[in-house]
Amino acid sequence: MTVSFRRLATDGKARTGVISTPRGEIRTPAFMPVGTAATVKAMLPENVRATGADILLGNTYHLMLRPTAERIARLGGLHRFMNWERPILTDSGGFQVMSLTALRKLTEEGVRFKSHIDGSSHHLTPERSMEIQRLLGSDIVMAFDECTPFPADEKTARKSMELSMRWAQRSRDAFGDRPGHALFGIQQGSVFPDQRAESAEKLRAIDFDGYAVGGLAVGEGQKMMFDVLDYAPNMLPEEKPRYLMGVGKPDDIVGAVERGIDMMDCVLPSRSGRTGQAFTRRGVVNLRNARHADDPRPLDEECGCPACRSYSRGYLHHVIRAQEIIGSMLLTWHNLHYYQELMQGLRDAIAAEALAAFVRDFHATRAEGDIDIL
């Protein structure tokens, strides 16, 4: 069986559809929880699935360092290793290597870098990235690229984009023919339309199973990100999935879907859950604040997750302030549930050609702010 994408409905630029894989269907627009080190922190895999997630993201850089891709392969592959039998997308390692500026050396061949864990030396190339992702057994593999930092002038951005395009061809060559697995190319070009167009043209010529919009959510701000998304997805094939990497906050996601994005991922819902922040229909709620200490009400009375169904704000405040593990568990579950509920709302609105009304209600409810203090 091959990996395929079927669009079911559109509303403006927004699309809803299904990515079919041998391990199951992925409903789009899709939000992918991040399982950096073969785990979504503070969650059991079956609980992540219960929130509505169809697919998880694994991290090539972290897994190659610990426990190593070779060990995961010996133990049956990433799906069996982490007890998640549904689809997994793995990133290429390019973003993490970019963030190690002081510990890396970039050449045409690839990147030499020192591990942030133990200082050991490693060499990551397009070919090695494809080998690692093959050993992991991920369903969707990302081409190896250099994530262009922001800000970057036109010359720097072009040099980075052209290197990524050469690496994209090497990634395709090294990926080979793997039925049941997909390879996505990554568009680069920073905030320059001509470079984005050139990158898209080169990627289309190579021919990937899906395409990512890379080099965003790296500090440019929401307005500039949306400015790029107003044109960048249109440059990519309509019949293939479009993935915006590393996004984001709920309003980032809504804006990206309006502009034609099909897939997103971000550590925000799980990371925020571990620090006492909850995403709700009425915005972000900080459970560490003293205003919640005596509040018997649920975090969100319309939410059906365990945190909202069985516990009070007062209890959530207590376990977060006391640094009890259950606090991270409950708020992470809530946040992932909220994100998946948002995605279902977007899918339903697109199918009903009612996206504009959904977006208006989304922003209006958030503008109301949290419920009044008792």
C-alpha positions in Angstrom: 0.0 0.0 0.0 1.2 3.5 -0.8 0.8 6.7 1.2 -1.9 8.8 -0.5 -3.7 12.1 0.1 -7.4 12.7 -0.8 -9.0 16.1 -0.4 -12.6 15.8 0.7 -13.7 19.5 0.8 -12.4 23.0 0.5 -13.4 26.4 1.8 -11.4 29.2 0.3 -7.8 28.1 0.5 -8.5 25.7 3.4 -8.8 22.0 2.8 -9.9 19.0 4.7 -9.0 15.4 3.6 -7.4 12.2 4.6 -3.8 10.9 4.3 -4.0 7.1 4.0 -1.1 5.0 5.3 -0.7 1.3 6.0 -0.9 2.1 9.7 -4.1 4.1 9.5 -5.7 7.3 8.2 -4.7 10.8 9.2 -7.5 13.3 9.1 -6.5 16.7 7.9 -6.0 19.4 8.9 -4.0 17.4 11.5 -2.1 18.4 14.6 0.7 16.1 15.5 1.7 15.9 19.2 5.5 15.8 19.6 7.1 12.7 21.0 10.7 14.0 21.0 12.4 11.0 22.7 9.8 8.3 21.8 7.3 9.7 24.3 4.8 12.5 24.5 5.9 13.7 27.9 3.5 12.9 30.8 1.2 10.9 28.6 0.6 7.2 27.8 0.3 6.5 24.1 -3.3 5.2 24.5 -4.2 8.5 26.2 -2.7 10.5 23.4 -4.8 8.5 21.0 -7.9 9.1 23.2 -7.4 12.9 22.7 -8.0 12.3 18.9 -4.5 12.3 17.6 -4.0 10.2 14.4 -0.2 10.7 14.1 2.8 11.5 16.3 6.1 13.2 15.5 9.4 11.7 16.5 12.7 13.5 16.6 15.6 12.2 14.5 18.3 14.2 16.3 17.4 13.1 19.8 16.7 9.5 19.0 20.0 9.1 17.0 21.9 10.2 20.1 19.8 8.3 22.7 19.0 5.4 22.6 20.3 5.4 18.9 18.4 4.4 15.8 20.3 1.1 15.6 19.1 0.1 19.1 15.5 1.1 18.3 15.7 -1.0 15.1 16.9 -4.1 17.1 14.0 -3.6 19.4 11.5 -3.8 16.6 11.3 -0.2 15.3 9.9 3.0 16.8 6.3 2.0 16.7 6.8 -1.1 18.8 9.5 0.6 20.9 7.1 3.4 22.1 3.9 1.3 21.9 2.3 3.5 19.2 1.0 1.5 16.2 -0.5 4.4 14.3 1.5 6.6 11.9 4.6 8.4 12.9 6.4 11.3 11.2 10.1 11.9 11.9 11.8 15.2 11.3 15.2 15.1 9.6 17.3 16.6 12.4 18.0 19.8 10.5 16.2 22.1 12.9 17.9 20.8 16.1 21.3 21.0 14.4 20.6 24.6 13.4 20.1 25.4 17.1 23.6 24.0 17.9 25.5 26.8 16.2 28.3 26.8 18.6 28.7 23.0 18.4 28.4 22.4 14.7 30.3 22.8 11.4 28.3 23.0 8.2 29.7 21.8 4.9 28.3 20.8 1.5 28.6 17.2 2.7 26.5 17.7 5.8 26.9 18.8 9.4 29.4 17.8 12.0 28.3 18.5 15.5 28.9 17.6 19.1 26.2 15.9 21.2 24.6 18.2 23.8 24.4 15.1 26.0 28.0 13.9 26.2 30.0 15.9 23.8 30.5 13.0 21.4 31.1 13.9 17.7 28.6 13.0 15.0 28.2 13.6 11.3 24.7 14.1 9.9 24.2 14.0 6.1 21.2 13.6 3.9 22.1 10.0 3.4 22.6 9.4 7.2 19.3 11.1 8.0 17.5 8.8 5.6 19.3 5.8 7.1 18.3 6.8 10.6 14.7 7.4 9.7 14.6 4.0 7.9 15.9 2.3 11.0 13.3 4.1 13.1 10.6 2.8 10.6 8.7 6.1 10.5 5.8 6.3 8.0 6.5 9.9 6.9 10.2 10.8 6.5 11.4 14.4 6.1 14.2 15.4 3.7 17.4 16.7 5.4 17.6 20.4 5.2 19.2 23.4 6.8 16.6 25.4 8.6 17.4 29.0 7.7 17.7 31.1 10.8 15.8 34.4 11.2 16.7 37.1 10.5 18.7 36.4 7.4 19.5 38.7 4.5 18.8 37.7 0.9 22.3 36.4 0.2 22.4 34.2 3.3 18.9 32.9 2.8 19.6 32.0 -0.8 22.8 30.2 0.0 20.9 28.2 2.7 17.9 27.5 0.4 20.1 26.3 -2.5 22.1 24.0 -0.1 18.8 22.6 1.2 17.6 21.9 -2.4 20.8 20.0 -3.2 20.3 18.0 0.0 16.7 17.4 -1.0 17.8 15.6 -4.2 20.3 13.6 -2.2 17.6 12.7 0.3 15.3 11.5 -2.5 18.1 9.4 -3.9 19.0 7.9 -0.6 15.4 7.3 0.4 14.9 5.0 -2.7 11.8 3.0 -3.2 10.0 2.2 0.1 6.4 1.2 -0.5 4.2 2.2 2.4 6.5 5.1 3.4 6.4 8.7 2.3 9.2 11.3 1.8 8.3 15.0 2.2 10.5 17.8 0.8 10.9 21.1 2.7 10.5 24.5 1.1 12.9 27.1 2.2 13.6 30.7 1.2 13.0 32.6 4.5 10.7 35.6 3.9 11.6 36.2 0.2 8.9 35.3 -2.3 11.2 34.7 -5.2 13.3 32.3 -3.2 10.2 30.5 -2.0 9.1 30.1 -5.6 12.4 28.8 -6.7 12.6 26.3 -3.8 9.1 25.1 -4.6 10.0 24.6 -8.3 13.0 22.6 -7.5 11.1 20.4 -5.0 8.3 19.8 -7.5 10.9 18.7 -10.1 12.3 16.1 -7.6 8.8 15.0 -6.8 8.0 14.3 -3.2 5.0 12.6 -1.6 4.2 15.8 0.4 5.7 19.2 1.0 6.6 21.2 4.1 6.8 24.9 4.5 10.1 25.2 6.5 12.0 28.1 8.0 9.0 29.6 9.8 8.2 29.8 13.5 11.8 30.6 14.1 11.3 34.1 15.6 9.8 36.1 12.7 6.5 36.7 14.5 2.9 35.8 13.6 2.3 38.7 11.1 5.4 37.9 9.0 4.6 34.1 9.2 1.1 34.8 7.9 2.5 37.1 5.2 4.7 34.2 3.9 1.8 31.7 4.2 -0.4 34.0 2.1 1.7 32.8 -0.9 4.1 30.0 0.0 1.6 27.1 0.2 0.1 28.1 -3.2 3.5 27.3 -4.8 3.2 23.7 -3.7 1.2 21.0 -5.5 -2.5 21.1 -4.6 -2.8 17.3 -4.7 -0.1 16.7 -2.0 -0.3 17.4 1.7 1.2 20.6 3.0 3.0 20.6 6.4 3.9 23.7 8.4 6.7 22.7 10.7 6.8 23.7 14.4 3.4 25.6 14.6 2.1 26.5 17.0 -0.4 28.4 19.2 -4.1 27.9 18.6 -4.5 31.2 16.6 -1.4 30.3 14.6 -3.0 27.0 13.7 -6.3 28.6 12.7 -4.5 31.2 10.5 -2.4 28.5 8.9 -5.4 26.3 8.0 -7.1 29.3 6.5 -4.1 29.6 4.2 -4.1 26.0 3.0 -1.9 24.1 5.5 -2.9 20.5 6.2 -0.5 19.4 8.9 1.2 21.0 11.9 3.2 20.0 15.0 4.4 21.8 18.1 5.7 21.0 21.6 3.6 23.8 23.0 0.5 21.9 24.4 2.7 19.4 26.2 5.4 21.8 27.4 2.8 24.3 28.6 0.9 21.6 30.4 4.1 20.8 32.4 4.4 24.5 33.5 0.8 25.0 34.6 -0.6 26.6 31.4 -3.8 25.4 29.9 -5.3 26.3 26.5 -9.0 26.9 26.6 -11.7 28.3 24.4 -11.3 31.6 26.3 -7.6 31.8 26.0 -4.6 30.6 28.1 -5.2 30.0 31.8 -2.3 30.0 34.2 -3.2 27.5 36.9 -0.3 28.7 39.1 -2.1 31.9 39.8 -3.6 32.3 43.3 -7.0 33.2 41.9 -7.7 29.5 41.3 -6.8 28.2 44.8 -10.4 28.2 46.1 -12.2 27.7 42.8 -14.4 24.6 42.8 -15.3 25.0 39.1 -13.7 23.0 36.2 -11.0 24.4 34.1 -13.4 24.5 31.1 -17.0 23.4 31.7 -17.4 22.5 28.0 -14.4 20.2 27.8 -14.7 16.5 28.3 -11.1 15.7 29.2 -10.3 14.0 32.5 -8.8 17.3 34.0 -12.1 19.1 33.3 -14.5 16.3 34.0 -13.1 15.1 37.3 -11.0 17.8 38.9 -11.5 21.4 40.1 -9.4 24.5 39.3 -8.5 24.5 43.0 -7.1 20.9 42.8 -5.2 21.7 39.6 -3.7 24.8 41.2 -2.6 22.7 44.2 -0.9 19.9 42.3 0.8 22.3 39.9 2.2 24.5 42.8 3.2 21.3 44.7 5.0 20.0 41.6 3.0 16.8 41.7 3.4 14.6 38.6 -0.4 14.4 38.2 -0.5 18.1 37.5 1.7 17.7 34.4 -0.4 14.7 33.3 -3.8 16.3 33.7 -2.9 19.6 32.0 -1.0 17.9 29.2 -4.0 15.7 28.5 -6.3 18.7 28.6 -4.1 20.7 26.2 -3.8 17.9 23.7 -7.5 17.3 23.9 -8.2 21.0 23.3 -5.9 21.0 20.2 -7.5 17.9 18.7 -11.0 19.4 19.4 -9.9 22.5 17.6 -8.7 20.5 14.6 -12.0 18.6 14.5 -13.9 21.9 14.6 -11.8 23.2 11.7 -12.4 20.0 9.7 -16.1 20.2 10.3 -16.3 23.9 9.4 -14.4 23.4 6.1 -16.6 20.4 5.2 -19.7 22.6 5.8 -18.2 25.6 4.0 -18.6 27.5 7.3 -14.9 28.3 8.1 -15.3 32.0 8.2 -18.0 31.8 10.9 -16.0 29.3 12.8 -12.9 31.6 12.8 -15.1 34.6 13.9 -16.5 32.6 16.8 -13.0 31.3 17.7 -11.5 34.8 18.0 -14.6 36.3 19.7 -14.6 33.6 22.4 -10.9 34.0 23.1 -11.3 37.8 23.3 -13.8 37.3 26.2 -10.9 36.1 28.5 -11.1 33.7 31.3 -14.2 33.3 33.5 -14.7 35.8 36.3 -13.0 35.2 39.7 -15.5 33.9 42.3 
